[in-house]
Amino acid sequence: MKNFIIILIVIIIAGMGVYFFVQSSSSGVDFSKGTPSDTIISDDVTETDENQAAEQENKGETLIGTSVEGRDIVAYHYGNGAMELLFVGGIHGGYEWNTTLVAYELINYLKTNPDAIPANVKITVIPVLNPDGLNKIVGTTSPFTKIDVPSLQETIPGRFNANDVDLNRNFDCEWQSSGKWQNRTVSGGDKPFSEPETQAIKNYVETHKLSAVVVWYSAAGGVFASNCLNGVLPETSTITNIYAEASGYPAYEDFDFYAVTGDMVNWLAKENIPAISVLLSTHDSVEWDENLKGIKALLEHYAE
């Protein structure tokens, strides 16, 4: 009887093995490469992500990432040309809140003046690269007014992200873990692009062919060319002078007020992308008229 039960169990197990072999053969699935559900889910996720990104851009905006505290970092798109110009504000959050307002002014202008964009140009605006730092000072990442902003001294904590990292010291050009801001020592992060905010802009830059980048800062009043130990790109020099002449800001070949490591526009130069820093004159002025003139001059330069 005991032998009979053992034989019966062996027969059942063997039968089940034959059944699964037949099923896998008829379905064409190779189980040695993973289960059907694993394969399908992996392919679907990749394709869905790509489709969603394309759909977002077609609708005029892209969620390029989120901050340490989970706030959205959004890029807004205007025009359909192949030549993309990127404008970035708010890398220093609530400390340089006026750079975000300049970017929002540009968004409003492009919405109401779509014909100002040359047919061959696409403009992308990221108004708030450091949403946690901005929210810490003004209580929002949406458009706001000067009334919402405290005194300059109170805005200093908003310069950094929620990890207390200066995002403009976290890029891969002469990066150091401890950077300088005027006479202060600030954190550059654990490594280049250690922060979700800088990783978000890095991913965007690497997946888009950018013709030029403008990043707003404050406050020194000038247009500064970018470079990363390899000189200023010819096109960078050109757009530095174009923006400066039109806006009325002085033009500078580099920023030499104090040593800067891990700078965003200098990393862009390292990637061979023409990029300039536009520093507003003060920490509480928007200077929209001056910057609009600079923007229009760039658009004229890149128009076919």
C-alpha positions as CSV (number, residue, x, y, z in Angstrom):
1,M,0.0,0.0,0.0
2,K,2.8,2.4,0.9
3,N,4.6,1.7,-2.4
4,F,1.3,2.3,-4.3
5,I,0.9,5.8,-2.7
6,I,4.5,6.7,-3.6
7,I,4.0,5.6,-7.2
8,L,0.7,7.6,-7.4
9,I,2.4,10.8,-6.2
10,V,5.2,10.4,-8.7
11,I,2.7,10.0,-11.5
12,I,0.8,13.1,-10.4
13,I,4.0,15.2,-10.3
14,A,5.1,14.0,-13.7
15,G,1.7,14.7,-15.1
16,M,1.8,18.3,-13.9
17,G,5.2,18.8,-15.4
18,V,4.0,17.6,-18.8
19,Y,1.0,19.9,-18.5
20,F,3.0,23.1,-17.8
21,F,5.5,22.2,-20.6
22,V,2.7,21.9,-23.1
23,Q,1.1,25.1,-22.0
24,S,4.3,27.1,-22.2
25,S,5.1,25.7,-25.6
26,S,1.7,26.5,-27.0
27,S,1.8,30.1,-25.7
28,G,5.3,30.7,-27.1
29,V,6.6,32.0,-23.7
30,D,10.1,31.2,-22.7
31,F,10.0,30.9,-18.9
32,S,13.8,30.9,-18.7
33,K,13.5,34.7,-19.5
34,G,11.1,35.5,-16.7
35,T,7.4,35.0,-16.2
36,P,4.9,36.4,-18.7
37,S,3.7,39.0,-16.2
38,D,7.2,40.2,-15.5
39,T,8.0,40.7,-19.2
40,I,4.7,42.4,-20.0
41,I,4.8,44.8,-17.0
42,S,8.4,45.9,-17.7
43,D,7.6,46.6,-21.4
44,D,4.4,48.4,-20.6
45,V,6.0,50.7,-17.9
46,T,8.7,51.8,-20.3
47,E,6.4,52.5,-23.1
48,T,3.8,54.2,-20.9
49,D,6.4,56.5,-19.4
50,E,7.7,57.5,-22.8
51,N,4.2,58.1,-24.1
52,Q,3.2,60.1,-21.0
53,A,6.2,62.4,-21.4
54,A,5.4,63.0,-25.0
55,E,1.8,63.7,-24.3
56,Q,2.7,66.1,-21.5
57,E,5.0,68.1,-23.7
58,N,2.4,68.2,-26.5
59,K,-0.1,69.7,-23.9
60,G,2.4,72.4,-23.0
61,E,4.0,71.2,-19.8
62,T,6.2,68.4,-18.4
63,L,6.7,67.2,-14.9
64,I,10.4,66.8,-15.0
65,G,10.8,65.7,-11.3
66,T,10.0,66.3,-7.7
67,S,11.8,68.0,-4.9
68,V,13.1,66.5,-1.6
69,E,9.7,67.2,0.0
70,G,7.8,65.9,-3.0
71,R,6.9,69.2,-4.8
72,D,6.5,69.2,-8.5
73,I,9.2,70.7,-10.8
74,V,7.4,71.7,-14.0
75,A,8.7,72.7,-17.4
76,Y,6.3,74.8,-19.6
77,H,6.6,74.7,-23.4
78,Y,5.7,77.3,-26.0
79,G,6.2,77.0,-29.8
80,N,6.8,73.9,-31.9
81,G,10.2,74.5,-33.5
82,A,13.1,72.2,-33.5
83,M,15.4,74.7,-31.9
84,E,14.8,74.7,-28.1
85,L,15.7,77.5,-25.8
86,L,15.5,76.8,-22.0
87,F,15.0,79.5,-19.4
88,V,15.4,78.6,-15.7
89,G,14.4,80.5,-12.5
90,G,14.3,79.8,-8.8
91,I,17.4,77.6,-8.4
92,H,18.0,79.5,-5.1
93,G,14.4,79.2,-4.1
94,G,13.0,81.8,-1.7
95,Y,16.3,83.7,-1.4
96,E,16.2,84.6,-5.1
97,W,12.4,84.7,-5.4
98,N,12.6,87.5,-8.0
99,T,14.2,85.1,-10.5
100,T,11.0,83.0,-10.3
101,L,8.9,86.1,-10.9
102,V,10.9,86.9,-14.0
103,A,10.2,83.4,-15.3
104,Y,6.5,83.7,-14.6
105,E,6.5,87.0,-16.4
106,L,8.0,85.2,-19.4
107,I,5.3,82.5,-19.2
108,N,2.6,85.2,-19.1
109,Y,4.2,87.0,-22.1
110,L,4.4,83.8,-24.2
111,K,0.8,82.9,-23.4
112,T,-0.5,86.3,-24.6
113,N,2.0,86.7,-27.4
114,P,2.4,83.3,-29.1
115,D,3.3,85.0,-32.4
116,A,6.5,86.4,-30.8
117,I,8.0,82.9,-31.0
118,P,9.7,82.2,-34.3
119,A,8.4,79.2,-36.2
120,N,11.6,77.3,-35.8
121,V,11.9,77.9,-32.1
122,K,10.5,76.1,-29.0
123,I,10.8,77.9,-25.6
124,T,10.8,75.9,-22.4
125,V,10.5,77.7,-19.0
126,I,11.2,76.1,-15.6
127,P,10.2,78.9,-13.2
128,V,10.9,77.0,-10.0
129,L,13.9,74.6,-9.8
130,N,14.0,74.7,-6.0
131,P,10.3,74.5,-5.0
132,D,11.0,73.6,-1.3
133,G,13.3,76.6,-0.8
134,L,10.7,78.9,-2.4
135,N,7.8,77.5,-0.5
136,K,9.7,77.9,2.8
137,I,9.8,81.7,2.3
138,V,6.7,82.6,0.4
139,G,4.4,79.7,1.2
140,T,3.8,78.6,-2.4
141,T,5.4,77.7,-5.7
142,S,2.7,79.2,-7.8
143,P,2.8,82.9,-8.9
144,F,2.9,85.3,-6.0
145,T,3.7,89.0,-5.4
146,K,6.3,91.0,-3.5
147,I,3.8,91.4,-0.6
148,D,4.2,87.7,0.1
149,V,8.0,88.0,0.6
150,P,9.6,88.8,4.0
151,S,12.8,90.9,4.4
152,L,16.0,89.9,2.7
153,Q,17.6,88.6,5.9
154,E,14.7,86.3,6.5
155,T,14.9,84.8,3.0
156,I,18.4,83.3,3.4
157,P,17.2,79.9,4.6
158,G,15.2,79.6,1.4
159,R,18.4,79.6,-0.7
160,F,18.9,75.8,0.0
161,N,16.8,72.8,-0.7
162,A,15.2,70.7,2.1
163,N,18.5,68.8,2.5
164,D,20.3,72.1,3.1
165,V,22.2,71.8,-0.1
166,D,23.0,74.8,-2.3
167,L,21.7,73.4,-5.7
168,N,24.0,75.7,-7.6
169,R,27.0,73.9,-6.0
170,N,25.7,70.4,-6.9
171,F,26.5,70.2,-10.6
172,D,29.4,68.3,-12.2
173,C,31.9,71.1,-12.9
174,E,34.7,71.5,-10.4
175,W,32.3,70.0,-7.8
176,Q,33.2,70.0,-4.1
177,S,31.2,68.8,-1.2
178,S,31.8,72.1,0.5
179,G,31.3,75.2,-1.7
180,K,31.5,78.9,-1.2
181,W,28.7,81.5,-1.3
182,Q,30.3,84.9,-0.8
183,N,32.2,84.4,2.5
184,R,30.1,81.5,3.7
185,T,30.7,77.7,3.4
186,V,27.7,75.9,1.9
187,S,27.0,72.2,1.2
188,G,27.5,71.0,-2.4
189,G,25.8,67.7,-1.6
190,D,27.3,64.2,-1.2
191,K,28.2,64.0,-4.9
192,P,27.4,65.8,-8.2
193,F,23.6,65.5,-8.8
194,S,23.0,64.0,-5.4
195,E,19.8,66.1,-5.1
196,P,16.5,65.2,-6.8
197,E,16.2,68.8,-8.1
198,T,19.5,68.8,-9.9
199,Q,18.9,65.2,-11.1
200,A,15.6,66.4,-12.7
201,I,17.2,69.2,-14.7
202,K,20.1,66.9,-15.7
203,N,17.7,64.3,-17.0
204,Y,15.8,67.0,-19.0
205,V,19.0,68.4,-20.5
206,E,20.3,65.0,-21.5
207,T,17.0,64.0,-23.2
208,H,16.5,67.3,-25.2
209,K,18.7,68.9,-27.8
210,L,19.0,72.5,-26.4
211,S,20.3,75.3,-28.5
212,A,20.9,77.7,-25.6
213,V,20.1,78.1,-21.8
214,V,19.5,81.2,-19.8
215,V,19.5,80.9,-15.9
216,W,18.4,83.8,-13.8
217,Y,20.1,84.7,-10.5
218,S,20.4,87.7,-8.2
219,A,22.0,90.0,-7.4
220,A,24.9,91.6,-9.3
221,G,23.4,93.1,-12.4
222,G,25.1,91.5,-15.4
223,V,25.2,88.8,-18.0
224,F,27.8,86.1,-17.4
225,A,29.2,83.6,-19.9
226,S,29.7,80.0,-18.8
227,N,32.8,77.8,-19.0
228,C,34.2,74.7,-17.3
229,L,38.0,74.9,-17.6
230,N,37.8,74.8,-21.4
231,G,37.1,78.4,-22.4
232,V,33.9,80.1,-23.4
233,L,32.1,78.5,-26.3
234,P,31.8,80.8,-29.3
235,E,28.0,80.7,-29.3
236,T,28.0,81.4,-25.6
237,S,30.1,84.5,-26.1
238,T,27.7,85.6,-28.9
239,I,24.5,85.3,-26.8
240,T,26.2,86.8,-23.8
241,N,26.8,90.0,-25.8
242,I,23.4,89.9,-27.5
243,Y,21.5,89.6,-24.2
244,A,23.6,92.2,-22.5
245,E,23.4,94.8,-25.3
246,A,19.7,94.5,-25.6
247,S,18.9,94.5,-21.8
248,G,21.4,97.1,-20.8
249,Y,23.2,94.8,-18.3
250,P,27.0,94.7,-18.6
251,A,28.5,91.5,-20.1
252,Y,31.2,89.4,-18.4
253,E,33.3,86.6,-19.7
254,D,33.1,84.8,-16.3
255,F,32.0,85.2,-12.7
256,D,35.0,86.0,-10.7
257,F,33.7,87.7,-7.6
258,Y,34.5,84.6,-5.6
259,A,35.3,81.0,-6.4
260,V,32.2,78.9,-7.4
261,T,32.2,75.1,-7.7
262,G,29.4,72.9,-9.0
263,D,27.7,75.7,-10.9
264,M,24.8,74.9,-13.2
265,V,25.7,77.0,-16.3
266,N,29.3,75.9,-16.1
267,W,28.2,72.3,-16.2
268,L,26.1,73.1,-19.3
269,A,29.3,74.5,-20.8
270,K,31.0,71.2,-20.0
271,E,28.2,69.5,-22.0
272,N,28.9,71.9,-24.9
273,I,25.6,73.7,-24.5
274,P,25.7,77.5,-24.8
275,A,24.5,78.9,-21.4
276,I,24.5,82.3,-19.7
277,S,23.7,83.5,-16.2
278,V,21.6,86.6,-16.0
279,L,22.0,88.2,-12.6
280,L,19.3,90.7,-11.6
281,S,20.5,94.0,-10.1
282,T,19.0,93.5,-6.6
283,H,17.2,90.8,-4.6
284,D,13.8,92.5,-4.8
285,S,13.6,93.8,-8.4
286,V,12.2,91.8,-11.3
287,E,13.5,94.1,-14.1
288,W,11.1,92.5,-16.6
289,D,11.4,95.2,-19.2
290,E,15.2,94.8,-19.4
291,N,14.9,91.0,-19.6
292,L,12.2,91.1,-22.2
293,K,14.5,93.1,-24.4
294,G,17.2,90.5,-23.9
295,I,14.8,87.6,-24.6
296,K,13.5,89.3,-27.8
297,A,17.0,89.8,-29.0
298,L,17.8,86.1,-28.5
299,L,14.6,85.1,-30.3
300,E,15.7,87.3,-33.2
301,H,19.1,85.7,-33.2
302,Y,17.7,82.2,-33.4
303,A,14.9,82.9,-35.9
304,E,15.5,81.5,-39.3
